[in-house]
Amino acid sequence: MSEEKKDSRKCGDKKKIMVTYGFIQLGSSFVSAIALAAIAFGFCSIKKESKVFNNCVTEVIENGSTNAEAVRYCNGGN
């Protein structure tokens, strides 16, 4: 009879550990998903910034500057 109690106690401990492990896995998956979403939104802003930069370069070139001068101007140079 005492052996049965020891076996059930061991099983209960393993169950708690497995449940804890499951919650940790779910939590880490959730954090990973949030991080990936943040990276995706970062790429969207980079795409918009590059579009604005390209428009700036095109506009400066149309005003009679060379490509190098246009790029330097749009990067913040004089």
C-alpha positions in Angstrom: 0.0 0.0 0.0 2.8 2.4 0.8 4.4 1.7 -2.6 1.2 2.8 -4.4 1.3 6.1 -2.5 4.9 6.7 -3.6 4.1 5.9 -7.2 1.1 8.3 -7.3 3.2 11.0 -5.6 5.9 10.6 -8.3 3.3 10.8 -11.0 1.8 14.0 -9.6 5.2 15.7 -9.5 5.8 14.8 -13.1 2.4 16.1 -14.1 3.1 19.5 -12.4 6.5 19.7 -14.2 4.9 18.9 -17.6 2.2 21.5 -17.1 4.8 24.1 -16.2 6.9 23.1 -19.2 3.8 23.5 -21.4 3.1 27.0 -20.1 6.7 28.0 -20.7 6.5 26.7 -24.2 3.3 28.6 -24.9 4.8 31.8 -23.4 7.9 31.6 -25.5 5.9 31.0 -28.6 3.8 34.0 -27.9 6.9 36.2 -27.3 8.4 34.9 -30.6 5.2 35.8 -32.5 5.2 39.3 -31.1 8.9 39.8 -32.0 8.2 38.6 -35.6 5.3 41.1 -35.9 7.5 43.9 -34.7 10.2 43.0 -37.3 7.5 42.9 -40.0 6.3 46.4 -39.1 9.9 47.6 -39.1 10.3 46.4 -42.7 7.1 48.3 -43.7 8.6 51.5 -42.4 11.9 50.9 -44.2 10.0 50.4 -47.4 8.2 53.7 -47.0 11.5 55.5 -46.2 13.2 54.1 -49.3 10.2 55.2 -51.4 10.5 58.7 -50.0 14.3 58.7 -50.6 13.9 57.6 -54.2 11.3 60.3 -54.9 13.7 62.9 -53.4 16.6 61.7 -55.6 14.4 61.8 -58.7 13.1 65.3 -57.9 16.6 66.7 -57.3 17.9 65.1 -60.6 15.0 66.7 -62.5 16.2 70.1 -61.1 19.6 69.6 -62.9 21.9 67.9 -60.4 24.0 64.8 -61.0 23.1 61.5 -59.4 25.9 61.8 -56.8 24.8 65.3 -55.8 21.2 64.2 -55.5 22.0 61.3 -53.3 24.2 63.4 -51.0 21.5 66.0 -50.8 18.8 63.5 -49.9 21.0 61.9 -47.3 21.2 65.3 -45.5 24.3 66.7 -47.1 24.5 70.3 -48.4 
